[in-house]
Amino acid sequence: MSQIIHPARADAARPTLRPFLLRMHFHIGLFVGPFIFVAALTGLLYVLTPQIESWLYRDALHTGSTGPARSLADQALAARAALGADLAVSAIRPATAPGATTRVMFSDPSLGESENRTLFVDPATLEVRAELTTYGTSGILPFRIALDYLHRNMMMGSFGRYYSELAASWLWVAVLGGVALWATGPRRRRAVADMPAPQRRRWLHSAIGVMLSLALLFVSLTGLTWSQQGGARFQALQDRLGWNTPVASAALEGSARAASDHADHAGHDPAVREDRLDQLDAVAAAARAGGLDSPLVEIRLPKPGQAWVVREYDRSWPTQVDAVTIHPDTMRITSRADFATFPPIPKLIRWGIDAHMGVLFGVANQIVMAALAFGLMVMIVYGYRMWWSRRPTGGEPLWTSWRRLSPGQRLFWAAMAVALGWSLPVLGVSLAFFLAVDLLRMRAAA
């Protein structure tokens, strides 16, 4: 005789995934929420400030003088004479338009990684308008450098970068978990205005999260490509799959040993650039003849035994980031990397990073990223308000929710945790910490 089971009892007895997802989502929000909030806040400040930076440093960036521009060699020599320090010119960014200044960059060992001491020179009068620190390919100035460090590492150096990696590692997990909870939860048929306050907060928290979910996944993914541990894993995957961004090689055939011998004989760091300022204008002309037509171009002086490197740095749409290397003796192009010929994945990575920074589509990109950061902060605040209103009840430990899963589900989530912990080490370590805290809490309550 077959046993008749009531449907309601069968549903109650069936292992369910929702309580486990709910507890995991709660733990992520409680422990990682502050890191995500700070990353969103600092990111908001960063994307809103290019115009402020242009205003702050307007005297350095612009000049009112008129007349034909002097040669790039003259501009570089004027900057070196004004600096009066024993530093080598590393690169020059010619003025991008009439009324703009030329940037002459110097390698300074007292500055941080990717930082340059930069002199801003009037192309017509050779007047040095300012001396500022600039950073990276984007060439941002001190105001945004501070915001960049704040967003990336809370100004705590290499160790501080784990804060942003923690936020990026967990953001996509929180988003997917939140969408799953929204999709499997009860439908709200009552008008929002008629909901009790706690229910209204839950609705707003989930509604914002679902609306922003795809954009938040994008931000998390692109942020992880810059991270230390997860970024290293991603770079290894790129190497294995051939997804690396093509690079114009500065190496000259048969010159590697000569370059090393020259550096040893001269008794200086082989990273020091050669003093070939007199060739700047010829190199610029060779690059233009080779197809580099963007006004946003950087000319890097050659290291001993290597070629000149000339690259575009216009990361707006359409992107112009072509690069060529030029032989210092023949002025012939020895290598090139044209963005149009990049494989699809490196192109997507380039566009993704630039969109994350708010530079790909100009002001529109800034507005979208600012709105996204603000929406994320509001969602986190609502999440904490929900937790605070229910904090006395505590809720069951995560271990308990996990044990209620079916054996197959437990095996799946354990394997997933191991795989993600290896792929994203900061996520793995923090997950182990969450589980340890939850286990101690469970034992204390026993």
VOVEXZA-155518 format. One record per atom (N, C-alpha, C): residue in one letter; x, z, y. Coordinates in steps of 0.05 Angstrom, whole numbers, plus 5000, padded with zeros to 4 digits. Atoms other than C-alpha are relative to their C-alpha. Layout:
<sites>
AXZY;...
</sites>
This chain:
<sites>
M501750004976;M500050005000;M501850005025;S498350024976;S503149795066;S499250215020;Q500549794980;Q503950315120;Q499349875026;I500950104974;I500350185185;I501350175022;I498649864978;I504550355247;I498649925026;H501250054974;H501250425315;H502049865018;P498150144983;P504349935365;P501450175020;A498849834980;A505550465417;A502250174988;R497949845013;R509350895367;R502449834992;A497850195008;A513350295343;A501849955024;D498450054976;D515550155415;D501650245007;A498549764993;A517450875425;A502350054981;A497949955019;A521450895361;A502349795001;R498150215000;R525050235373;R502350075020;P497749964981;P532150315403;P499749825024;T500350164975;T531950085475;T502550005016;L497650044984;L537349825520;L499750105028;R500449944972;R534149995586;R501150275009;P498949744991;P535850745588;P503150005002;F497150024999;F543150575573;F500949855025;L499450154976;L543350045628;L499550175025;L500749834977;L540050535676;L502150215005;R498049804996;R545151075663;R502749885008;M497650144992;M550950585668;M499949925030;H500450084972;H548150315734;H500350255018;F499949754985;F547451035758;F502950095004;H497349924999;H554651205741;H501749825019;I498650184983;I557350585775;I499450065029;G500749954972;G553450725838;G501150275010;L499249734991;L555251465840;L503050015005;F497149974998;F562751395828;F501449775015;V498750234987;V564450695853;V498749915026;G501450084976;G559250625907;G501650045026;P498549964975;P563650935961;P502249795004;F497950204997;F569350445946;F498849735007;I501350254993;I564549855948;I499050015029;F501049984973;F561550116013;F502349965020;V497750024982;V568450176046;V501049715000;A499250285001;A570349476022;A498149825015;A501950164985;A563949196050;A500250055030;L499849944971;L564849556117;L502549875012;T497650124989;T572049336126;T499949694999;G500450295001;G570248636104;G498249905022;L501850074978;L564648626155;L501649995026;L498450004976;L569548816210;L501949765001;Y498050225000;Y574548296188;Y498749735007;V501150274996;V569847696187;V498749975028;L501250014974;L566847876255;L502149985023;T498049964978;T573447916293;T501849765008;P498350224991;P576747216298;P499649955030;Q500550054972;Q573447116366;Q501150225017;I498849774986;I575547816388;I503049975002;E497150045001;E582647666367;E500849785020;S499350224981;S582647006406;S499850105029;W500349904973;W580347386468;W502350205006;L497949794996;L585347966459;L502749875006;Y497450124998;Y591247496454;Y499949735014;R500450264987;R588846936499;R502549925016;D497650074984;D595146976543;D502249894982;A497950105019;A599546866481;A499249734988;L500950245014;L595246316451;L499749765018;H500650224982;H593945906513;H501750015025;T498450034975;T597545656575;T498649815019;G501350174980;G595145346639;G501849785011;S498250204990;S601244906650;S499349724991;T500650285007;T600744156649;T502749854998;G497650165003;G605743606634;G500649954971;P499350075028;P608943296573;P501450234986;A498749805016;A611143746517;A502949944996;R497250035006;R618543856507;R500349974970;S499650045029;S621543706439;S499750274985;L500249765016;L620344196382;L502750144998;A497349875001;A627844316379;A500550165025;D499649854975;D627944526452;D498250255000;Q501849775000;Q621944986441;Q501150224981;A498949815019;A625245316380;A502550135012;L497649894987;L631845406418;L499350195022;A500849824978;A628245716477;A499050264988;A500949765012;A624846206431;A502350174989;R497749865011;R631346386397;R501750135022;A498549894977;A634846486464;A498550245012;A501549794988;A629146926489;A500050254982;L500249775019;L629047356426;L502650175002;G497549854997;G636347546434;G500750174976;A499449855025;A636747806362;A501249824980;D498650155021;D640747596302;D498049944977;L502050085019;L634647296267;L499949704998;A500250295004;A633846606238;A497249905003;V502650134999;V628146146254;V499249924972;S500950075027;S624046076191;S498049774999;A502050215000;A618445616212;A499049965029;I501150054974;I614945306271;I497249874996;R502750125000;R607545146283;R499649875028;P500350144974;P607044616338;P497350065012;A502649964986;A601644696391;A497949814989;T502150165013;T595044446362;T498549825020;A501550154981;A592244176427;A501250055028;P499149944973;P593844116502;P499050275010;G500749744991;G593844806533;G500550224979;A499449815021;A595745146467;A503050054999;T497149945003;T602445476453;T501049934973;T498650045025;T607445336399;T501050274989;R499149765013;R609045876348;R502749954987;V497450015013;V616345976330;V500450264985;M500049765017;M616946456272;M502950064990;F497449905008;F622946876253;F499750194976;S500049815022;S624447226187;S501250265009;D499149744992;D625147966201;D499850204977;P500149825023;P627048436144;P498750265005;S501349744993;S624149026182;S497049984998;L502950035002;L617148736175;L499149994971;G501150005027;G612548746115;G500049734987;E500150255015;E611648216062;E498049815013;S501650224988;S608947546089;S499650045031;E500249974971;E609747806161;E502449865014;N497950144984;N613747426214;N500050115029;R499849964971;R616247586283;R499649735013;T500850264989;T613047036324;T500150005030;L499950044971;L614546796394;L498249765007;F501950214992;F609146386430;F501249865025;V498550154980;V612345846472;V498249795013;D501450204985;D609345416527;D501549734995;P498650255007;P610844696503;P501149855024;A499250154977;A611444426573;A502350145016;T498149864983;T615444966610;T502150164984;L498349855018;L618845306550;L499950305006;E500349714994;E616445976577;E499050144974;V500949845023;V615746506522;V497750175010;R502449864991;R608646766531;R499750284988;A500449745013;A608847336481;A501750004974;E498749955025;E612247626420;E498250184983;L501949855017;L607547856364;L500749974971;T499850025029;T607447986290;T497749834990;T502050165013;T603647456250;T500250034970;Y500149955029;Y601547476177;Y498949764985;G501050185020;G600846986121;G499549715009;T500750284994;T598446266118;T498049985023;S502050014979;S592646426164;S501150065027;G498749954974;G597346666218;G498550205017;I501549814985;I592947246238;I501850185016;L498549844981;L595247696295;L499550304996;P500049715007;P596248456298;P497250134997;F502749885002;F588848636309;F498849954972;R501250075026;R586448266247;R501950084977;I498249905021;I592748456208;I499250284992;A500849735005;A590649176215;A497450014983;L502550005015;L583549016191;L500449884972;D499450115027;D586348596134;D501150214982;Y498949785016;Y590549176110;Y498050224994;L502149805005;L584649646118;L498249914978;H501850105020;H580249196076;H501449994972;R498650045025;R585649066023;R501050254987;N498749775012;N589049726014;N499750265016;M500549764984;M586450236064;M502650105014;M497449944987;M593450196096;M501750204985;M498549825017;M596350566037;M502049844982;G498050165015;G600950006012;G498949904973;S500750125026;S601049745941;S498150184984;F501849825014;F597750365912;F497149985010;G502650014988;G591950305961;G498449764991;R501450245008;R590249615933;R498250064976;Y501849945023;Y587149955872;Y497250075009;Y502749944990;Y581350175916;Y498349745001;S501550254998;S579349455931;S499649874973;E500450115027;E580549245859;E497950154985;L502149845013;L576149815835;L497349905009;A502550104989;A570649565881;A499349734989;A500550285010;A571348835860;A499550004970;S500350005029;S571849015786;S497250094992;W502649895008;W565349395785;W497649885014;L502250114985;L561249025836;L498349814983;W501550205016;W559348455789;W498550144977;V501449855022;V557648955733;V497550135011;A502349874988;A553149345780;A497849805007;V502050204993;V549748715804;V498549904975;L501450105024;L548348435734;L498350224988;G501649785011;G546049125710;G497450045017;G502349964982;G541449195771;G497949784996;V501850225004;V538448505760;V498550034973;A501249965026;A537248665686;A497950225002;L502049794997;L533749315705;L497649915015;W502350114985;W529448955756;W498349824982;A501450195016;A527648415706;A498450144977;T501449865023;T525648915651;T498350235009;G501549784990;G522349425696;G497149935005;P502850064994;P514949495713;P499749855026;R500650164976;R512049015763;R498550175021;R501349854979;R509949305830;R497849835013;R502250154989;R503049075850;R499050125027;R500949874975;R502149565908;R501649895023;A498650084975;A503949365979;A502250205006;V497749834994;V510649636001;V499250225019;A500849804980;A507549996060;A498450234988;D501749795013;D502850376013;D501550164979;M498549865020;M508350605966;M500950275010;P498849744992;P510651335966;P502949945007;A497350044990;A517451415999;A502149954978;P498050045021;P521551485934;P499749724987;Q500550265012;Q518250865904;Q500849785019;R499350214980;R519250475969;R503149975001;R497150025000;R526750645968;R501049854976;R499250145024;R527350405896;R499449705003;W500850284997;W523649765913;W502049865019;L498250124981;L528149625974;L502849964988;H497450025013;H534449775935;H500149774981;S499950225020;S532649295879;S499549735013;A500650264987;A529748755925;A502449895014;I497650094986;I536048725967;I502149914979;G498150075020;G540348715905;G499549734986;V500750265014;V536548145871;V500449775019;M499750224981;M536447725935;M502949935005;L497250054994;L543847805945;L501749964975;S498449985025;S545947795872;S502049774996;L498250225004;L548947095868;L502450015019;A497949984980;A552847185933;A501950234993;L498349775007;L555347875910;L501849934976;L498350095023;L557747575844;L502349835009;F497950174988;F561547055884;F502250175014;V498149834986;V564747585928;V501750164980;S498549855020;S566748005867;S502149834986;L498250185015;L569847415830;L502349925018;T497950094982;T573747155890;T501850235008;G498449774994;G576047855907;G501950074978;L498349935023;L578747955837;L502449814998;T497750185002;T583247345843;T502450105017;W497849894983;W587347725896;W501050274990;S499349735008;S587648385858;S502650014985;Q497449975013;Q593948665826;Q499849974970;Q500150015029;Q592048795754;Q498249774990;G501850215008;G585948355745;G501049735010;G499050264990;G589147815789;G502349904983;A497850095018;A595247805743;A498849884974;R501350115024;R590647695683;R498949725007;F501150264992;F587147135721;F502249795003;Q497750194997;Q593846815739;Q501049914973;A499150085027;A595946835666;A498049804987;L501950195011;L589446485647;L500349735013;Q499550254987;Q590745965700;Q502449854989;D497650125012;D597645845672;D499449884973;R500650085027;R594945785602;R498349754999;L501950225000;L589345305620;L500849775019;G499150214981;G593344895671;G498349985025;W501649994975;W589045115730;W501650065025;N498449934977;N594845245776;N499749805023;T500150174976;T594644975847;T502649845002;P497550164997;P599644395854;P501550085024;V498349924979;V605544555897;V502249795004;A497750194994;A610544095932;A502650154996;S497549875006;S617344275905;S502249955021;A497850024980;A622944415955;A502749964987;A497450035013;A628344355902;A500949715002;L498850264999;L633043775910;L501649964974;E498750055026;E635743445847;E503050045002;G497249965002;G642543695828;G501150195021;S499049834979;S642844185886;S499750304995;A500549725005;A640844845854;A502650164999;R497549865002;R647945045835;R501550005026;A498650014974;A650744805901;A498850195020;A501349814982;A645545215938;A500950284994;S499249735007;S647445835899;S502950055008;D497249964992;D654845725910;D500350025030;H499849994971;H653745605984;H499250285010;A500949744992;A649846255990;A502050214994;D498049805007;D655146655953;D502449985018;H497650034983;H660746355994;H499450105028;A500749924973;A657046486059;A499550305002;G500449715000;G655747206039;G497350085011;H502649924989;H648347206058;H497849954979;D502350035017;D641547226026;D499349714997;P500750285003;P639746545996;P497349935011;A502650064989;A632746626025;A500249935030;V499650074972;V635646526095;V499849705004;R500350294994;R633845856126;R502549895013;E497750134987;E639045356147;E499449955030;D500350054971;D640145256222;D500049695005;R500250294997;R637544546227;R497849945021;L502150044980;L633244606290;L500149735013;D499850264987;D635843946316;D498549784984;Q501550195016;Q632043596259;Q497050035002;L502849935001;L625243896275;L498249765008;D501750224991;D622443286312;D500049774980;A499850215020;A624942796260;A498450074975;V501649915023;V621743216205;V497149985005;A502850024993;A615143256242;A499149714999;A500750295001;A615142496250;A499949904972;A500150085028;A616742396176;A497650104986;A502449885013;A611042856156;A497549845009;R502350164990;R606142476201;R499949734987;A499850265013;A608541816173;A499250024970;G500749965028;G607442116103;G497150084996;G502949955003;G600042256117;G499050275008;L501049754990;L599742956145;L499049975029;D501150074974;D595042826202;D498550235013;S501349784988;S592143516216;S501750115022;P498449874979;P594243846282;P501050274992;L499249745009;L594744496244;L502149964978;V497850055019;V601544406211;V502250205004;E497749824999;E607344866195;E502449874988;I497450125009;I614544636188;I501950234993;R498249795009;R618945096147;R502849894996;L497250095002;L626445036154;L501050034971;P499149995028;P630144906089;P501850234994;K498049815011;K633745426048;K502549844993;P497650155007;P640945246030;P499649834975;G500250185022;G640844635986;G497249914993;Q502850085006;Q633344535990;Q498949825022;A501250184981;A628544086027;A498350155021;W501949904980;W624344196089;W497250014986;V502749995010;V617144406073;V498149985024;V502050034979;V611544156118;V497250014987;R502649965012;R604444376103;R497850035021;E502349964983;E597644346134;E498750274993;Y501249755006;Y593844996141;Y497150025011;D502850014991;D586844786163;D498250054976;R501749935024;R582345156113;R497149985006;S502850044994;S575844976147;S499049764984;W501150235014;W571244426121;W500049765019;P498750065025;P573643896106;P502950125000;T497449865003;T579844266080;T502349815002;Q497550154998;Q586643996099;Q502350194995;V497849835008;V592144356062;V502149844984;D498050165013;D596643776041;D502850115007;A497249914995;A604143916036;A501949794990;V497950185009;V610443496032;V502750145004;T497349914996;T617843646025;T501749765008;I498550214988;I622943246063;I503050054997;H497149975004;H630243136047;H501450035027;P498849954974;P634543426103;P502149795008;D498050204994;D639542856099;D498849725005;T501150274999;T635242236089;T497349995015;M502749994988;M628542466120;M498049864983;R502050125018;R625042186059;R498550224985;I501749815015;I619342536024;I500950024971;T499049965027;T621742835959;T497850104981;S502149895017;S615343165934;S497550045018;R502449964984;R608143245956;R497850124983;A502449895013;A601643605939;A497749955019;D502350084984;D595343285966;D497450134990;F502449865008;F588943685965;F498049814986;A501950185012;A584943065948;A500549954970;T499350055028;T588643005882;T500050264983;F500049755015;F587943745862;F497949984978;P502149985020;P584143865797;P497750165010;P502449864989;P577044145806;P500450305002;I499949714999;I578744865789;I501750105024;P498549914976;P584344955841;P498549955026;K501650054976;K579744635893;K497950225003;L502149794998;L574145125876;L501250275007;I498749754994;I579045705879;I500750015030;R499350024971;R581445475948;R497650045017;W502449984984;W574445395975;W498750284997;G501249745004;G572146045944;G501450225016;I498549804984;I577746455976;I499449975030;D500450054971;D576646126044;D497150085008;A502749914994;A569146246040;A499850305001;H499949715001;H570446976021;H501150115027;M498849914975;M574747036084;M498449935024;G501750084978;G569346716127;G501149785017;V498850214983;V573546126150;V499249724991;L500550275010;L570945536108;L498149855017;F502050144984;F564845376150;F499750125028;G500049904973;G566745706215;G498150235005;V501749784992;V561746146251;V497750054980;A502149975020;A556246006200;A500950174976;N498949855022;N560746266145;N500450305008;Q499749724990;Q562246896187;Q497450144999;I502749874999;I554847036197;I499050064972;V500949965027;V553246956123;V501550234987;M498449795012;M558947406101;M499450275013;A500649754986;A557247926154;A497250114990;A502749925010;A549847936132;A500250104971;L499749915028;L552047996059;L501250284999;A498749744999;A556648586075;A498050215009;F501949814989;F551248926116;F497850064979;G502149965021;G545948826061;G501150174977;L498849845021;L550749116009;L500250295008;M499849724990;M551849736052;M497350135000;V502849894999;V544349836062;V499150064971;M500849965028;M543249765987;M501350254988;I498649765010;I548550295972;I498850255012;V501249774987;V545550766023;V497350074987;Y502649945013;Y538650695991;Y500550114972;G499349895026;G541850815923;G500750295000;Y499249724998;Y544951465945;Y497650175009;R502449854992;R538451675978;R498250054976;M501549975025;M534951565911;M501250224983;W498749795016;W540151985875;W499650285012;W500349744987;W539752545926;W497350124997;S502749895003;S532252605921;S499450094971;R500549935028;R532752665845;R502250164987;R497549885011;R539353045838;R499550254983;P500349765018;P536453695808;P499449934971;T500850065027;T533853335747;T502449904983;G497550085014;G540753055730;G499749754984;G500350235018;G538452575676;G501850044976;E498449975024;E541252495606;E502749875003;P497350114999;P548652355595;P500049714990;L499750275009;L551051645584;L500549994970;W499549995029;W553551835515;W497450014984;T502649985014;T546452025495;T498549745000;S501350264998;S543651365520;S501349804981;W498650185017;W549050995482;W499450054971;R500549945028;R547751355417;R497249924991;R502850085007;R540351165421;R499849704995;L500150285006;L542150435416;L500249954970;S499750075029;S541850075350;S503049974994;P497150035007;P548450025311;P501249745010;G499050254990;G549049295329;G500550005030;Q499749984971;Q548049445403;Q502450175007;R497649834994;R553150005402;R502649864994;L497650155006;L558249555369;L500549795021;F499750214979;F556949005420;F501150125026;W499149894975;W557749455480;W502750134998;A497249905003;A563949795452;A502049775001;A498250234999;A567149115440;A500249895028;M500050104972;M565048895510;M501750185018;A498449824984;A568149515540;A503049964996;V497250045006;V574749395504;V501049745013;A499250274989;A574948655525;A500250015030;L499949984971;L573248805597;L502350185010;G497949824992;G578149385599;G502749874998;W497550145002;W583748925577;W500149795022;S500050214980;S581748355624;S500250115028;L500049884974;L580648815683;L500950294997;P499049735007;P585149425673;P498950225017;V501049794983;V582649805733;V497150084992;L502749945010;L575549745707;L500250164974;G499749865025;G577849975638;G500850295004;V499149734995;V581450595665;V497750165012;S502149864987;S575650785710;S497650054981;L502149965020;L570650685653;L500750244982;A499249775016;A574651165610;A499650265015;F500449764984;F574451665667;F497050075002;F502949954999;F566851585674;F499050144974;L500949905025;L565851705600;L501150294995;A498949735004;A570552315600;A498450205016;V501649814983;V566752635658;V497250044988;D502649975012;D560152485624;D500050174975;L499849845024;L562552785559;L500450305006;L499649724992;L564953415593;L497450125011;R502549914989;R558353465630;R498050064977;M501949965022;M554553395564;M500850254985;R499149765014;R558753935531;R499450255015;A500649774984;A557854405589;A497150075000;A502949955000;A550354325586;A499050094973;A500849935028;A550254455510;A499850304997;
</sites>
